[in-house]
Amino acid sequence: MRSLPLFHRVAGQPVIVLGEGGAADAKRRLVERAGGQVVAELEAGVARGARLAFVAVENQIEAEAAAAQLRRAGVLVNVVDQPALCDFTTPSILDRDPLQIAIGTDGASAGLAKHLRLRLEALLPDAVGLLAQSLASARDALRERWPDAAERRRALDAALEQGGPLDPFVEHAATAVTNWLRADQGERGETGLVELVINTSSPGDLTLRQLQLLGAADAILHEPGVPLAILERARADAPRLSLPYEGPLPGGLIVVLRCG
């Protein structure tokens, strides 16, 4: 991974968009869709404190000069169709407000990103955005029900997994989260030690069950030969502990990875 995926909040903020024509118009629509204020002049945008800029200028020399001037002013720059000149790239966006799925290829192929998004559009229910809103509204109720953060996460993992009561790939009523919280919560997600034997170096060969366990683990114990590509499929905040390990283990779900 050569880029760090981030969601940059621009609502109410100035964003510089330089240039004319279809490419510039597309960037203006993108900014306006996110609630940003388009500024068409470089100096005016810098004076207003813009942090992002899109350069859609056809003349190569002018585009490079504008990008350099913007960087000197501390602005992050995207030069249309010039990945080498970009501080950031714009992904193909699947929008189920407030849920957004951004698909990027680090500038390699916008067409590939678009067609991946179109496939996902057909898979995700329209109401998955409502599910996200309902979970946000239930944040206090979730903390009251499960004061411990790890237990709360395990309960959510169990609810959101495939076939769970809040499976995001299934259409749900507006009351789905409320009904789930009111129901008897017998299933809280797995705890204890679970051992996985890894016979591949490719994450694409992992089973759905293995991916779910890696995504839910509170800690990963692994043999030295487990490929980094596999370890990267675990939760980013789950500690990685090399085997043999003799220290105290955290509570919750501990996944032990061994080489096949």
KEVOSE-877639 format. One record per residue (C-alpha): x, y, z; residue in three letters; residue number from 1. Coordinates in Angstrom, 2 decimals. Example, Ala and Ser with C-alpha at 12.3 -4.5 7.8 and 13.67 -1.06 7.14 Angstrom:
+---------+---------+---------+-----+-----+
|       x |       y |       z |  aa |   i |
+---------+---------+---------+-----+-----+
|   12.30 |   -4.50 |    7.80 | ALA |   1 |
|   13.67 |   -1.06 |    7.14 | SER |   2 |
+---------+---------+---------+-----+-----+
This chain:
+---------+---------+---------+-----+-----+
|       x |       y |       z |  aa |   i |
+---------+---------+---------+-----+-----+
|    0.00 |    0.00 |    0.00 | MET |   1 |
|    1.60 |    3.27 |   -1.15 | ARG |   2 |
|   -1.21 |    5.63 |   -0.16 | SER |   3 |
|   -2.98 |    6.17 |    3.15 | LEU |   4 |
|   -6.77 |    6.14 |    2.53 | PRO |   5 |
|   -8.48 |    8.99 |    4.39 | LEU |   6 |
|  -11.85 |   10.72 |    4.35 | PHE |   7 |
|  -11.23 |   14.49 |    4.31 | HIS |   8 |
|  -14.10 |   16.64 |    5.64 | ARG |   9 |
|  -14.55 |   19.72 |    3.44 | VAL |  10 |
|  -18.14 |   20.78 |    4.27 | ALA |  11 |
|  -18.18 |   24.56 |    4.53 | GLY |  12 |
|  -14.46 |   24.76 |    3.67 | GLN |  13 |
|  -12.80 |   26.38 |    0.63 | PRO |  14 |
|  -11.36 |   24.01 |   -1.99 | VAL |  15 |
|   -9.39 |   25.34 |   -4.96 | ILE |  16 |
|  -10.38 |   24.07 |   -8.42 | VAL |  17 |
|   -8.31 |   25.52 |  -11.26 | LEU |  18 |
|   -9.11 |   25.14 |  -14.95 | GLY |  19 |
|  -12.00 |   25.00 |  -17.40 | GLU |  20 |
|  -13.74 |   22.22 |  -19.26 | GLY |  21 |
|  -15.17 |   18.85 |  -18.42 | GLY |  22 |
|  -12.44 |   17.70 |  -16.04 | ALA |  23 |
|  -12.61 |   20.89 |  -13.99 | ALA |  24 |
|  -16.42 |   20.74 |  -13.93 | ASP |  25 |
|  -16.27 |   17.17 |  -12.62 | ALA |  26 |
|  -13.98 |   18.22 |   -9.76 | LYS |  27 |
|  -16.27 |   21.15 |   -8.93 | ARG |  28 |
|  -19.25 |   18.81 |   -8.71 | ARG |  29 |
|  -17.24 |   16.47 |   -6.49 | LEU |  30 |
|  -16.37 |   19.30 |   -4.09 | VAL |  31 |
|  -19.90 |   20.68 |   -4.05 | GLU |  32 |
|  -21.36 |   17.23 |   -3.43 | ARG |  33 |
|  -19.24 |   17.02 |   -0.28 | ALA |  34 |
|  -20.42 |   20.46 |    0.85 | GLY |  35 |
|  -17.18 |   22.28 |    0.02 | GLY |  36 |
|  -16.93 |   25.84 |   -1.32 | GLN |  37 |
|  -15.26 |   25.95 |   -4.73 | VAL |  38 |
|  -12.67 |   28.70 |   -5.21 | VAL |  39 |
|  -11.57 |   29.21 |   -8.82 | ALA |  40 |
|   -8.50 |   31.41 |   -8.16 | GLU |  41 |
|   -5.26 |   30.14 |   -6.64 | LEU |  42 |
|   -4.34 |   33.23 |   -4.60 | GLU |  43 |
|   -7.89 |   33.70 |   -3.31 | ALA |  44 |
|   -8.09 |   30.07 |   -2.24 | GLY |  45 |
|   -4.76 |   30.19 |   -0.42 | VAL |  46 |
|   -5.82 |   33.43 |    1.32 | ALA |  47 |
|   -9.01 |   31.74 |    2.51 | ARG |  48 |
|   -7.05 |   28.85 |    4.00 | GLY |  49 |
|   -7.82 |   26.12 |    1.47 | ALA |  50 |
|   -6.15 |   22.82 |    2.30 | ARG |  51 |
|   -6.95 |   20.97 |   -0.94 | LEU |  52 |
|   -6.64 |   21.92 |   -4.60 | ALA |  53 |
|   -7.54 |   20.34 |   -7.93 | PHE |  54 |
|   -5.57 |   21.46 |  -10.98 | VAL |  55 |
|   -7.40 |   20.71 |  -14.23 | ALA |  56 |
|   -5.24 |   22.87 |  -16.52 | VAL |  57 |
|   -4.46 |   21.38 |  -19.94 | GLU |  58 |
|   -1.14 |   23.19 |  -20.45 | ASN |  59 |
|    1.49 |   20.98 |  -18.82 | GLN |  60 |
|    3.85 |   23.82 |  -17.89 | ILE |  61 |
|    1.03 |   25.86 |  -16.35 | GLU |  62 |
|   -0.26 |   22.84 |  -14.44 | ALA |  63 |
|    3.18 |   22.07 |  -13.00 | GLU |  64 |
|    3.73 |   25.71 |  -12.04 | ALA |  65 |
|    0.34 |   25.92 |  -10.30 | ALA |  66 |
|    0.98 |   22.67 |   -8.43 | ALA |  67 |
|    4.39 |   23.89 |   -7.25 | ALA |  68 |
|    2.97 |   27.22 |   -6.08 | GLN |  69 |
|    0.17 |   25.47 |   -4.19 | LEU |  70 |
|    2.59 |   23.10 |   -2.47 | ARG |  71 |
|    4.75 |   26.01 |   -1.36 | ARG |  72 |
|    1.63 |   27.42 |    0.27 | ALA |  73 |
|    1.08 |   24.12 |    2.12 | GLY |  74 |
|   -1.88 |   22.96 |    0.01 | VAL |  75 |
|   -2.33 |   19.31 |   -1.00 | LEU |  76 |
|   -2.68 |   19.03 |   -4.77 | VAL |  77 |
|   -4.40 |   16.75 |   -7.27 | ASN |  78 |
|   -3.36 |   17.34 |  -10.88 | VAL |  79 |
|   -5.93 |   15.73 |  -13.16 | VAL |  80 |
|   -4.56 |   12.77 |  -15.17 | ASP |  81 |
|   -1.05 |   13.33 |  -13.76 | GLN |  82 |
|   -0.62 |   10.79 |  -10.92 | PRO |  83 |
|    3.08 |   11.62 |  -10.55 | ALA |  84 |
|    2.17 |   15.23 |   -9.69 | LEU |  85 |
|   -0.56 |   14.32 |   -7.17 | CYS |  86 |
|   -0.38 |   14.48 |   -3.39 | ASP |  87 |
|   -3.72 |   12.68 |   -3.31 | PHE |  88 |
|   -5.98 |   10.88 |   -5.77 | THR |  89 |
|   -9.78 |   10.77 |   -5.91 | THR |  90 |
|  -11.42 |    7.36 |   -5.60 | PRO |  91 |
|  -14.53 |    5.96 |   -7.19 | SER |  92 |
|  -17.20 |    6.49 |   -4.53 | ILE |  93 |
|  -20.12 |    4.27 |   -3.57 | LEU |  94 |
|  -22.44 |    6.57 |   -1.62 | ASP |  95 |
|  -25.00 |    5.28 |    0.87 | ARG |  96 |
|  -24.96 |    8.37 |    3.06 | ASP |  97 |
|  -23.48 |    8.38 |    5.68 | PRO |  98 |
|  -21.75 |    5.19 |    4.50 | LEU |  99 |
|  -19.15 |    5.75 |    1.80 | GLN | 100 |
|  -16.98 |    3.13 |    0.15 | ILE | 101 |
|  -14.01 |    4.60 |   -1.69 | ALA | 102 |
|  -12.17 |    2.49 |   -4.26 | ILE | 103 |
|   -8.80 |    3.70 |   -5.45 | GLY | 104 |
|   -5.97 |    2.32 |   -7.55 | THR | 105 |
|   -3.34 |    4.97 |   -6.67 | ASP | 106 |
|   -3.91 |    6.46 |  -10.11 | GLY | 107 |
|   -3.32 |    3.19 |  -11.96 | ALA | 108 |
|   -6.78 |    2.81 |  -13.52 | SER | 109 |
|   -9.86 |    4.92 |  -12.85 | ALA | 110 |
|  -11.83 |    2.56 |  -15.09 | GLY | 111 |
|  -11.03 |   -0.45 |  -12.91 | LEU | 112 |
|  -12.08 |    1.43 |   -9.77 | ALA | 113 |
|  -15.34 |    2.44 |  -11.44 | LYS | 114 |
|  -16.30 |   -1.09 |  -12.46 | HIS | 115 |
|  -15.50 |   -2.47 |   -9.02 | LEU | 116 |
|  -17.79 |    0.19 |   -7.57 | ARG | 117 |
|  -20.56 |   -0.72 |  -10.02 | LEU | 118 |
|  -20.37 |   -4.37 |   -8.92 | ARG | 119 |
|  -20.57 |   -3.37 |   -5.27 | LEU | 120 |
|  -23.51 |   -1.05 |   -6.01 | GLU | 121 |
|  -25.51 |   -4.10 |   -7.05 | ALA | 122 |
|  -24.58 |   -6.01 |   -3.87 | LEU | 123 |
|  -25.22 |   -3.42 |   -1.16 | LEU | 124 |
|  -28.83 |   -2.68 |   -0.17 | PRO | 125 |
|  -29.98 |    0.93 |   -0.45 | ASP | 126 |
|  -30.89 |    0.90 |    3.26 | ALA | 127 |
|  -27.34 |    0.18 |    4.45 | VAL | 128 |
|  -26.92 |    3.94 |    4.96 | GLY | 129 |
|  -29.92 |    3.89 |    7.28 | LEU | 130 |
|  -28.28 |    1.04 |    9.20 | LEU | 131 |
|  -25.17 |    3.22 |    9.67 | ALA | 132 |
|  -27.32 |    6.12 |   10.89 | GLN | 133 |
|  -29.15 |    3.82 |   13.31 | SER | 134 |
|  -25.88 |    2.53 |   14.75 | LEU | 135 |
|  -24.67 |    6.11 |   15.22 | ALA | 136 |
|  -27.90 |    7.04 |   17.01 | SER | 137 |
|  -27.55 |    3.95 |   19.24 | ALA | 138 |
|  -23.96 |    4.75 |   20.30 | ARG | 139 |
|  -24.96 |    5.73 |   23.86 | ASP | 140 |
|  -27.27 |    2.73 |   24.20 | ALA | 141 |
|  -24.47 |    0.42 |   23.01 | LEU | 142 |
|  -22.08 |    1.84 |   25.60 | ARG | 143 |
|  -24.67 |    1.45 |   28.31 | GLU | 144 |
|  -25.38 |   -2.15 |   27.31 | ARG | 145 |
|  -21.69 |   -3.07 |   26.96 | TRP | 146 |
|  -19.50 |   -0.62 |   28.93 | PRO | 147 |
|  -16.36 |   -2.60 |   28.06 | ASP | 148 |
|  -15.13 |   -1.58 |   24.61 | ALA | 149 |
|  -13.88 |   -5.07 |   23.67 | ALA | 150 |
|  -17.16 |   -6.71 |   24.66 | GLU | 151 |
|  -19.09 |   -4.04 |   22.74 | ARG | 152 |
|  -17.01 |   -4.68 |   19.65 | ARG | 153 |
|  -17.54 |   -8.44 |   19.90 | ARG | 154 |
|  -21.30 |   -7.96 |   20.19 | ALA | 155 |
|  -21.30 |   -5.74 |   17.10 | LEU | 156 |
|  -19.10 |   -8.19 |   15.20 | ASP | 157 |
|  -21.55 |  -11.00 |   15.95 | ALA | 158 |
|  -24.51 |   -8.87 |   14.84 | ALA | 159 |
|  -22.90 |   -7.58 |   11.65 | LEU | 160 |
|  -21.32 |  -10.80 |   10.42 | GLU | 161 |
|  -22.83 |  -12.78 |    7.56 | GLN | 162 |
|  -26.21 |  -14.12 |    8.68 | GLY | 163 |
|  -26.22 |  -11.93 |   11.80 | GLY | 164 |
|  -29.22 |   -9.84 |   12.86 | PRO | 165 |
|  -27.61 |   -6.70 |   11.39 | LEU | 166 |
|  -25.93 |   -8.27 |    8.34 | ASP | 167 |
|  -25.22 |   -5.18 |    6.15 | PRO | 168 |
|  -25.80 |   -7.14 |    2.94 | PHE | 169 |
|  -29.43 |   -7.78 |    3.94 | VAL | 170 |
|  -32.23 |   -5.20 |    3.70 | GLU | 171 |
|  -33.31 |   -4.16 |    7.21 | HIS | 172 |
|  -36.21 |   -2.17 |    8.63 | ALA | 173 |
|  -35.52 |    1.19 |   10.26 | ALA | 174 |
|  -36.03 |   -0.44 |   13.68 | THR | 175 |
|  -33.45 |   -3.21 |   13.16 | ALA | 176 |
|  -30.84 |   -1.83 |   15.58 | VAL | 177 |
|  -33.44 |   -1.02 |   18.24 | THR | 178 |
|  -34.94 |   -4.50 |   17.95 | ASN | 179 |
|  -31.50 |   -6.08 |   18.21 | TRP | 180 |
|  -30.68 |   -4.13 |   21.37 | LEU | 181 |
|  -33.99 |   -5.12 |   22.97 | ARG | 182 |
|  -33.56 |   -8.78 |   22.11 | ALA | 183 |
|  -31.83 |  -11.30 |   24.35 | ASP | 184 |
|  -28.12 |  -11.02 |   23.53 | GLN | 185 |
|  -27.01 |  -14.59 |   23.99 | GLY | 186 |
|  -24.39 |  -14.40 |   21.24 | GLU | 187 |
|  -21.57 |  -11.95 |   21.98 | ARG | 188 |
|  -18.98 |  -13.13 |   19.48 | GLY | 189 |
|  -16.15 |  -15.55 |   20.07 | GLU | 190 |
|  -13.65 |  -15.38 |   22.91 | THR | 191 |
|  -10.68 |  -17.53 |   23.87 | GLY | 192 |
|   -7.99 |  -19.07 |   21.66 | LEU | 193 |
|   -8.70 |  -20.00 |   18.05 | VAL | 194 |
|   -5.92 |  -21.61 |   16.01 | GLU | 195 |
|   -5.68 |  -21.18 |   12.24 | LEU | 196 |
|   -3.26 |  -23.06 |   10.03 | VAL | 197 |
|   -2.30 |  -20.90 |    7.04 | ILE | 198 |
|   -1.38 |  -22.78 |    3.87 | ASN | 199 |
|   -1.14 |  -19.77 |    1.56 | THR | 200 |
|    0.68 |  -16.48 |    1.19 | SER | 201 |
|   -2.24 |  -14.93 |   -0.71 | SER | 202 |
|   -5.02 |  -13.23 |    1.28 | PRO | 203 |
|   -7.39 |  -14.02 |   -1.58 | GLY | 204 |
|   -7.14 |  -17.71 |   -0.68 | ASP | 205 |
|   -8.37 |  -17.21 |    2.89 | LEU | 206 |
|  -11.83 |  -18.50 |    3.69 | THR | 207 |
|  -14.60 |  -16.16 |    4.80 | LEU | 208 |
|  -14.39 |  -17.75 |    8.25 | ARG | 209 |
|  -10.66 |  -17.04 |    8.48 | GLN | 210 |
|  -11.17 |  -13.44 |    7.37 | LEU | 211 |
|  -13.93 |  -12.94 |    9.95 | GLN | 212 |
|  -11.71 |  -14.28 |   12.74 | LEU | 213 |
|   -8.80 |  -12.07 |   11.70 | LEU | 214 |
|  -11.10 |   -9.06 |   11.58 | GLY | 215 |
|  -12.53 |   -9.78 |   15.04 | ALA | 216 |
|   -9.35 |  -10.80 |   16.88 | ALA | 217 |
|   -8.28 |   -8.86 |   19.97 | ASP | 218 |
|   -4.70 |  -10.09 |   19.47 | ALA | 219 |
|   -2.76 |  -12.15 |   16.92 | ILE | 220 |
|   -0.19 |  -14.75 |   17.96 | LEU | 221 |
|    1.78 |  -15.88 |   14.94 | HIS | 222 |
|    4.72 |  -18.00 |   13.90 | GLU | 223 |
|    7.59 |  -16.11 |   12.24 | PRO | 224 |
|    6.83 |  -17.57 |    8.81 | GLY | 225 |
|    3.27 |  -16.22 |    8.54 | VAL | 226 |
|    3.31 |  -13.82 |    5.54 | PRO | 227 |
|    2.89 |  -10.12 |    6.19 | LEU | 228 |
|    0.08 |   -9.99 |    3.62 | ALA | 229 |
|   -1.92 |  -12.35 |    5.84 | ILE | 230 |
|   -1.17 |  -10.43 |    9.04 | LEU | 231 |
|   -2.34 |   -7.22 |    7.39 | GLU | 232 |
|   -5.85 |   -8.67 |    7.10 | ARG | 233 |
|   -6.21 |   -8.56 |   10.89 | ALA | 234 |
|   -7.58 |   -5.55 |   12.76 | ARG | 235 |
|   -5.05 |   -2.72 |   12.61 | ALA | 236 |
|   -5.30 |   -2.13 |   16.38 | ASP | 237 |
|   -4.92 |   -5.80 |   17.34 | ALA | 238 |
|   -1.42 |   -6.41 |   18.73 | PRO | 239 |
|    0.82 |   -8.89 |   16.86 | ARG | 240 |
|    2.72 |  -11.22 |   19.18 | LEU | 241 |
|    5.38 |  -13.59 |   17.81 | SER | 242 |
|    5.42 |  -17.21 |   18.89 | LEU | 243 |
|    6.70 |  -18.52 |   21.20 | PRO | 244 |
|    5.09 |  -15.98 |   23.57 | TYR | 245 |
|    5.13 |  -16.22 |   27.34 | GLU | 246 |
|    3.63 |  -12.89 |   28.44 | GLY | 247 |
|    0.08 |  -12.22 |   29.65 | PRO | 248 |
|   -2.62 |  -12.44 |   26.99 | LEU | 249 |
|   -5.40 |   -9.88 |   26.60 | PRO | 250 |
|   -8.99 |  -10.97 |   27.04 | GLY | 251 |
|  -11.37 |  -11.65 |   24.21 | GLY | 252 |
|  -10.60 |  -13.49 |   20.99 | LEU | 253 |
|   -6.98 |  -14.55 |   20.43 | ILE | 254 |
|   -6.17 |  -15.92 |   16.97 | VAL | 255 |
|   -3.10 |  -18.13 |   16.70 | VAL | 256 |
|   -1.65 |  -18.27 |   13.19 | LEU | 257 |
|    0.56 |  -21.21 |   12.27 | ARG | 258 |
|    2.17 |  -22.04 |    8.94 | CYS | 259 |
|    0.86 |  -25.07 |    7.13 | GLY | 260 |
+---------+---------+---------+-----+-----+
